[in-house]
Amino acid sequence: MVKIFMIDGGAGRVIAAIPALLKYAKKNPDKEWYITVAGWDTLLWGIPELQHRCFNPENKGVFDNLFMRADKIICPEPYKIPGYYKQQLSISEAFDEEINETNDHSDLDAPILVLQKLEIKNAQNVLEKVKEEQKKKYTIIIQPFGRSARVDNKEIIDDSTRSLNPHTYIEIVKRLRTKYNVVNFTEQQFHMAEDTFTMKPISDLRGWAALIYCSDYFVGVDSVGQHMARALNKPGTVILGSTFAINTTYPNYFKIFEKQGVKKYYSPIRISNLECNLADRLNEKTMSFTTQEIDQLVNNIDKDIQQKVGK
């Protein structure tokens, strides 16, 4: 039987699916199976067990040469797994349940990314220039905005409240810049006039992965950067707004920072659009940090860097 696993959604989901796909490869060494990933198939490059099985479904010939040979097509959707939306499973474990048809996740490894030597060298060259300009010993990559962020009338908005408030981001970076080099992991459209202290963005995700790998620390929100940092064993802090740590990130690995004293409502994305909209309205305060909370966040980051990176 020829199987195809169709992994869709954002790049972070693709990285989170890698452990389950590697587990399937290990348990099914003699079976013929493939993976399709729209737009993010390059994230599986360099992984021997997966690279030759992975295709972009938008490439010419994929339907005739791959899908017409398939006996079963599987579209894993972790957001529809009860254990996931009941705060019992991580996204990687939910993928494992779908792909490997198991509730035993004890043998599930952390996600991985495999970088090419040239990608690492290019990232090192970029960060050397950053160090020359900012003149600090350690370098932080910060991803302030998630995939659902958008620009509306020159204002950065994220209806899902996964992204930092732009003012909060600026205040965080101002404080971090007193001790660290800071690189902004974001798209060109999200650059602000006040943001005069970070470099121009790199459009290629593998290029950003290499920058994270060559940096000293990662700070980000619920988006692809934190999945990259985990896959590359980079220490970091994840700032969560509307989403829950057990679902979307790696609380046993990263430092998690959330606003205290504010109730958070689960948004059933990919299940009910109406309930998503209603939850998003109630979650807007989850990313509204006070000056004292920003100070606490930066102090926590500083302590974590001193402990995990060095003095």
C-alpha positions in Angstrom: 0.0 0.0 0.0 1.3 3.4 -1.0 0.5 6.2 1.5 0.8 9.9 1.2 0.8 12.2 4.3 -0.3 15.7 3.3 1.0 18.2 5.9 -0.6 21.6 5.5 -0.7 24.8 7.5 2.1 27.0 8.7 5.8 26.2 8.7 5.7 25.6 12.5 3.2 22.8 12.0 5.6 21.2 9.5 8.5 21.2 12.0 6.2 19.9 14.7 5.2 17.0 12.5 8.8 15.9 11.9 9.1 13.7 15.0 6.0 11.7 14.1 7.2 11.3 10.5 10.6 10.1 11.7 8.9 7.6 14.0 6.8 6.3 11.1 9.9 5.9 9.0 11.6 3.9 11.8 8.6 1.6 12.3 8.0 1.1 8.6 11.4 0.7 7.0 10.1 -1.4 4.0 6.9 0.4 3.2 6.5 2.9 0.3 5.1 6.2 1.5 5.5 9.9 0.8 5.0 13.4 2.3 3.6 16.5 0.6 4.1 19.9 2.1 2.8 23.0 0.3 5.4 25.8 0.5 7.6 24.5 3.3 9.0 21.2 1.9 12.5 22.7 2.1 12.3 22.4 5.9 12.7 18.6 5.5 15.8 18.9 3.3 18.9 17.3 4.9 16.9 14.7 6.9 17.9 11.4 5.3 14.7 9.5 6.3 12.4 12.2 4.9 14.1 14.3 2.2 13.6 11.8 -0.6 10.0 11.2 0.4 8.9 14.9 0.6 7.4 16.8 -2.4 5.7 20.1 -2.9 2.2 19.3 -4.3 2.3 22.5 -6.4 5.2 21.1 -8.5 4.5 20.0 -12.0 4.0 16.2 -12.3 3.3 15.5 -8.7 -0.3 14.5 -9.3 0.3 12.1 -12.2 3.6 10.6 -10.8 2.8 10.5 -7.1 -0.9 10.9 -6.3 -2.1 8.5 -9.0 0.0 5.8 -7.5 -1.4 6.3 -4.0 -3.7 3.8 -2.2 -4.3 6.1 0.8 -4.0 9.8 1.4 -3.8 10.9 5.0 -4.3 14.6 6.1 -3.3 14.8 9.7 -5.1 17.6 11.6 -3.9 18.0 15.2 -6.4 20.8 16.0 -9.2 18.3 15.6 -7.7 15.7 18.1 -9.7 15.9 21.4 -6.5 15.4 23.4 -5.1 18.5 21.8 -7.9 20.9 22.3 -8.5 19.6 25.8 -4.9 20.7 26.8 -3.6 17.1 27.1 -1.3 16.9 24.0 1.3 18.9 22.3 1.0 19.5 18.6 3.8 17.0 18.0 2.0 14.4 20.0 -1.3 15.1 18.2 0.6 14.5 14.9 1.9 11.3 16.3 -1.6 10.1 17.2 -2.7 10.8 13.6 0.3 9.6 11.7 1.3 6.6 13.8 -2.2 5.8 15.2 -0.9 5.6 18.7 -1.5 7.1 22.2 2.0 6.2 23.3 4.3 9.2 22.8 7.1 8.0 25.0 9.3 7.3 22.0 8.6 10.6 20.3 11.8 12.6 19.9 12.1 16.4 19.6 11.9 18.0 16.2 15.1 18.4 14.2 16.3 20.6 11.3 19.5 19.7 9.4 21.4 22.7 8.0 23.9 22.7 5.2 27.5 24.0 5.9 27.0 26.9 3.4 23.8 28.0 5.2 25.6 28.1 8.5 28.6 30.0 7.0 26.3 32.6 5.5 24.5 33.0 8.8 27.8 33.4 10.6 28.8 36.1 8.1 25.6 38.0 8.7 25.9 37.8 12.5 29.5 39.0 12.4 28.3 42.2 10.8 25.6 42.5 13.4 28.2 42.2 16.2 30.4 44.8 14.5 27.5 47.2 14.4 25.9 46.5 17.8 29.2 45.6 19.7 27.8 43.2 22.2 29.0 39.7 23.1 25.8 37.7 22.7 23.2 37.8 20.0 19.4 37.4 20.4 17.0 36.6 17.5 13.6 37.9 18.3 10.4 37.1 16.4 7.7 39.5 17.6 4.9 38.8 15.2 3.1 35.5 14.3 1.7 34.3 11.0 -1.7 35.9 11.5 -0.3 39.4 12.0 -1.2 41.9 9.3 -0.8 45.5 8.4 -4.0 47.6 8.4 -3.7 51.3 7.7 0.0 51.2 8.7 -0.8 49.5 12.0 0.3 46.0 12.9 -2.7 43.9 14.0 -3.1 40.3 15.0 -6.7 39.3 15.6 -5.6 36.0 17.1 -3.5 37.8 19.8 -0.4 35.6 19.2 1.8 38.6 18.3 3.4 41.2 20.5 1.9 44.7 20.6 4.3 46.8 18.4 4.9 49.2 21.3 5.7 46.3 23.6 8.1 44.9 21.1 10.0 48.2 20.8 10.2 48.5 24.6 11.5 44.9 25.0 14.2 45.4 22.3 15.3 48.8 23.8 15.9 47.0 27.1 17.6 44.0 25.5 19.9 46.2 23.3 21.6 47.6 26.4 23.3 44.2 26.9 22.8 42.1 23.7 22.9 42.3 19.9 19.3 42.0 18.7 18.2 40.7 15.3 14.5 41.1 14.2 13.0 37.9 12.6 10.1 39.4 10.7 8.9 40.3 7.2 9.7 43.6 5.6 6.1 44.8 5.9 6.3 44.7 9.7 9.3 47.0 10.0 8.5 50.2 11.9 10.1 53.6 11.8 11.0 53.3 15.5 12.8 50.1 14.8 16.2 51.5 14.0 18.2 48.9 15.8 17.6 45.7 13.9 18.8 44.3 10.5 16.8 43.9 7.3 15.0 40.6 7.1 16.0 37.5 5.2 13.1 36.0 3.2 14.2 32.4 3.2 13.1 30.3 6.2 16.2 28.1 6.0 18.3 31.2 6.2 16.4 32.2 9.3 16.9 28.8 10.8 20.7 29.1 10.2 20.7 32.6 11.9 18.9 31.1 15.0 21.4 28.2 15.0 24.4 30.6 14.9 22.9 33.0 17.5 23.1 32.6 21.3 19.4 32.9 22.3 15.9 33.1 20.8 12.9 35.2 22.0 9.6 34.8 20.2 5.9 34.3 20.1 3.8 31.3 19.0 5.2 31.1 15.5 7.7 29.2 13.4 10.8 30.7 15.1 10.3 28.9 18.3 9.8 25.6 16.5 13.1 26.2 14.7 14.9 27.1 17.9 13.7 23.9 19.5 14.7 21.8 16.5 18.2 23.4 16.7 18.5 23.1 20.5 18.7 26.8 21.0 17.7 28.1 24.4 15.0 30.7 24.4 11.9 32.4 25.9 8.5 32.1 24.3 5.9 34.8 25.0 2.4 33.4 24.8 -0.8 35.4 24.3 -4.0 33.5 23.3 -2.5 30.0 22.9 -1.6 27.4 25.5 1.9 26.2 26.3 1.2 22.5 26.3 -0.4 22.7 22.8 1.8 25.1 20.9 5.3 25.2 22.3 7.8 23.3 24.5 7.4 24.2 28.1 9.9 21.6 29.3 12.5 23.2 27.2 11.8 27.0 26.8 11.1 29.6 29.4 7.4 30.5 29.0 6.2 34.0 29.7 2.4 34.8 30.0 0.4 37.6 31.4 -0.9 36.7 34.8 -4.4 37.3 36.2 -6.1 37.2 32.8 -8.3 34.3 31.8 -7.4 32.7 28.5 -10.0 31.2 26.2 -9.2 28.3 23.8 -9.8 29.2 20.2 -11.0 26.1 18.3 -9.2 27.0 15.0 -10.1 24.6 12.1 -13.2 23.4 14.0 -15.5 26.4 14.5 -14.8 29.8 12.9 -17.5 31.4 15.0 -16.1 30.2 18.3 -12.6 31.2 17.2 -13.9 34.8 16.6 -15.6 34.9 20.0 -12.5 33.5 21.8 -10.2 36.0 20.0 -12.4 38.9 21.3 -11.9 37.7 24.9 -8.2 37.1 24.5 -7.1 40.6 23.5 -5.7 41.4 27.0 -3.4 38.4 27.0 -0.7 40.4 25.1 -1.2 43.7 27.0 1.9 43.9 29.2 2.6 46.7 31.7 6.0 48.4 32.1 6.6 46.2 35.2 5.7 43.1 33.2 8.1 44.0 30.4 10.8 44.6 33.0 10.1 41.2 34.5 10.2 39.6 31.1 13.6 41.1 30.2 15.0 40.3 33.6 13.9 36.7 33.2 15.5 36.6 29.7 18.7 38.0 31.1 18.9 35.4 33.9 18.2 32.6 31.5 21.0 33.8 29.2 23.4 34.0 32.0 22.5 30.5 33.1 22.4 28.8 29.8 24.8 30.8 27.6 27.4 32.2 30.0 28.5 35.3 31.8 
